[in-house]
Amino acid sequence: QVQLVESGGGLVQPGGSLRLSCAVSGSIFRVNAIGWYRQPPGQQRELVATYTFGGTSNYADSVKGRFTISTAGAKNTVYLQMNNLKPEDTAVYYCKLDALRQYWGKGTLVTVSS
């Protein structure tokens, strides 16, 4: 059974940094991409960053230059390095994997506040 488990969320002051991790387990065929999405309070879920297994990274305009997506361990761990965090980055962050179907983690909460 495929599982995605996020970690690394928490409370951080504006201008601070956090690194989120997504651990992927289980047998997965034909993986196309993995990415991070977020859902701010009272808003819809939105794309933050994606990494395709052709080696292409894509970012939302609001996080370009501040966030970096990367992989490790034969791509069974995906990271999101978040720098210069802003209050508007406050959200539940989800990991998503695209294969023959989509898989989602349960999310980790990031709160940016002084």
N, C-alpha and C positions, 0 to 999 in steps of 0.2 A: 504494500500500500504506500502510495506516495504521500509524503508529509513535507510541509514547509513550515519552519519554526523561526520566527523573528525574535531578535533580542537586541538590547542596547539602547532602548528608549529611556526617557527620564526627563527631569527638569533641568533646564540650562538657562543661563542668562543671555540676553541679546548680545550678539558678537561672539558667543561661545561655539564650541564644536561638539559633535557627537559622531560616533560610528555605529551604524546599524549593521547587524549580521542576519543572514537568512541561511539556515542549514537545510539542505535538501536531502531527503532520504527516500529509498525505494527505487524500483526499476522503472525507468522512463524511456520510451522510444521516441525517436524523431523529435528531439527538443529543438525548437526554433529560436526561442528567446526567453530571457528572464528579466524581470524588472521590478521597480518599486513604484507603488502608487500611494496616495495619501487621501484621507478624508478629513478635512477641517470640520470643526463643530458646526452643525447645521447646514453643511454643504455637501455636494456630491463628491464621489471619489474621482480623483484626477491623477493623470500620469505624472510621475516625477522624473524617472530615468529608466531606460531600457538598454539591454545589452543583447545583441543577436549573436548567434554562434558562428556567424560569418565574420565577427569581430567589429561590428559597428555599434557605437554608443549614441543614444539620443537623449536629450534633456529638455524638460519644460523650460521655456524662456525665463521663468521666475527663479530658476535655480542654477542657470548656466553660470559657470565661473565660481560657484560656491560649493556645489555638490559633485561628487565623483563616484561612479559605479565601477566596481571591479569584481573579479572572481578569483577563487583560489581552490586548491585541492581538487583538480580535475573537474572544476566548475560545480562542485557540490556545496560550495559556500559562496554566497554573494554578499558583497558589502556595499554600503552607501556611506561614504564619508561626507559629512555635512559641516561646512565651515561658515563662519560669519552668519550664524543663525539669527533670524528675525522673528518677531512675535507672530507674523503671518505664516510662519512655517509650522505653527502649532497644529497638530493633526495626529490621527492614528495612521501609522505607516504600515503598508501591507506589501508583502512579497508575492509576486505572481510569476508562474512559469507557463509558457505556451508550448504545448506538444501536440499530440493528437487531440487533446482536450486541454482546458485551462485548469490550473491548480492555484489555489490561494492559501496563504497563511492566515492566522487569526489576528495578526496585527500587533504593533507595539506603539505605545503612546509617547509622543514627543511634545513637551510643553516648553515653550520659550517665553520666559517672563522674568522680570526683575522683582 
